[in-house]
Amino acid sequence: MSLRSNDRQWGSVAKFFHWIMALAIIGNGIFGLMMDLASSPMQKINWLALHKSIGLTVLALFVLRLLWRAVDKRPREEPAPRWQQLAAHVVHGMLYLLILALPLSGWWFNSITGKPLQFFKLFNLPALSAANPDLRHFSHELHEYLYWILLLVLIPHVGGALKHHLFDRDNVLRRMLPFGRARSGSVPQGEH
């Protein structure tokens, strides 16, 4: 499998970014929602530090993904009605905005609390704003709501991929699967 994408298939690098970010975002979100299950205040602090570092990793991967996307080819779109292509573009755009906004909102929330932001205990990152206890609740709620919105936007993303795979029997999902290969001839729409 090629590192770079071509007109038929996503390359290994694009697939890596897609799946590692999906796992990190969903897993870290669930991890963040489970913080209250920590058995001690120290465990919660350690979990929170890990949650923040994973979020910063997602942000770094997002930047690398954008850089890679700028130089990598894109497979041609599978035939679909215009409204479906437009919906797919809107959903992808929303996902990109949310993937950027989610870690930035967490960074902002951390800045609002006035606490240092460490990346895996290796170095500190600068605050995005001055500490402001009046915004603490709002910034936390914003961060959490962005995660729920992202999950809602994932429904049409995953649903669309499954629809293409199970009903249209085309290559939309197959060419993004980690070990998937595009079929040489998709079944044209309406002939299944």
Buried (B, 14 or more C-beta within 10 A) or exposed (E): EEEBBBEEBBBBBBBBBBEBBBEBBBEBBEBBEEEEEBEEEEEBEEBBBBBBBBBBBBBEBBEEBEEBBEEBBEBEEBEBEEEBEEBBEEBEEBBBBBBBBBBBBBBBBBBBBEBEBBBEEEEEBEBBEEEEEEBBEEBBEBBBEBBEBBEEBBEBBEEBBEBBBEEBBBBBBBBBBEEBEBEEEBEEBEEE
